[in-house]
Amino acid sequence: MPLLSVSAHFDGERVLLDEDVQIRPNARLLVTVLDEADPDRQEFLRLAQASLADAYAEDDVEYTEADLRP
């Protein structure tokens, strides 16, 4: 499986993935706990999400290798 980052949250008992991802049994995981007290974090995430939405619109043209010039 390729390297993958997935958002998750802790419900007080378990770590729950926020996305539907298939993970093989006994897969090795790395968990990073983010500091919620950082006041800039939410603003950074909002700006990053807006930037990605602008960069990758739903109606963008999909280019293939045939579209590239050597």
C-alpha positions as CSV (number, residue, x, y, z in Angstrom):
1,M,0.0,0.0,0.0
2,P,1.4,3.5,-0.8
3,L,2.1,6.0,1.9
4,L,-1.2,7.6,2.9
5,S,-2.2,10.4,5.3
6,V,-5.8,10.3,6.6
7,S,-7.4,12.6,9.1
8,A,-8.8,11.0,12.2
9,H,-10.1,11.8,15.7
10,F,-10.1,10.3,19.1
11,D,-13.6,9.7,20.6
12,G,-12.3,9.1,24.1
13,E,-11.8,5.4,23.6
14,R,-10.7,4.8,20.1
15,V,-8.9,6.5,17.2
16,L,-11.5,6.7,14.4
17,L,-10.6,7.5,10.7
18,D,-12.5,10.4,9.2
19,E,-12.3,8.8,5.7
20,D,-13.3,5.4,4.4
21,V,-9.9,3.7,3.8
22,Q,-9.2,0.0,3.4
23,I,-6.2,-1.0,5.6
24,R,-4.8,-4.5,5.7
25,P,-4.8,-6.3,9.0
26,N,-1.7,-5.6,11.2
27,A,-0.7,-2.7,8.9
28,R,1.8,-0.5,10.6
29,L,0.5,3.0,11.4
30,L,2.1,6.3,12.5
31,V,-0.2,8.5,14.7
32,T,0.5,12.2,15.2
33,V,-1.5,14.0,17.8
34,L,-2.1,17.6,16.8
35,D,-2.2,20.4,19.4
36,E,-5.7,21.8,19.3
37,A,-4.6,24.7,21.5
38,D,-2.7,26.3,18.5
39,P,-4.9,29.3,17.6
40,D,-3.4,29.5,14.0
41,R,-4.1,25.8,13.2
42,Q,-7.8,26.2,12.2
43,E,-7.0,29.3,10.1
44,F,-4.2,27.5,8.4
45,L,-6.4,24.5,7.6
46,R,-9.2,26.7,6.3
47,L,-6.7,28.6,4.0
48,A,-5.1,25.3,2.8
49,Q,-8.5,23.8,2.0
50,A,-9.5,26.9,0.1
51,S,-6.3,26.9,-1.8
52,L,-6.6,23.3,-2.8
53,A,-10.2,23.8,-3.9
54,D,-9.0,26.7,-6.1
55,A,-6.2,24.6,-7.6
56,Y,-8.2,21.5,-8.3
57,A,-11.7,22.4,-9.4
58,E,-14.2,19.7,-10.3
59,D,-14.5,21.0,-13.9
60,D,-10.7,21.1,-14.6
61,V,-9.5,19.4,-17.8
62,E,-7.8,16.0,-17.2
63,Y,-4.6,15.8,-19.2
64,T,-3.0,12.5,-20.3
65,E,0.5,11.6,-21.4
66,A,-0.7,12.0,-25.0
67,D,-1.2,15.7,-24.3
68,L,2.4,16.2,-23.3
69,R,5.0,17.4,-25.8
70,P,8.5,15.7,-25.7
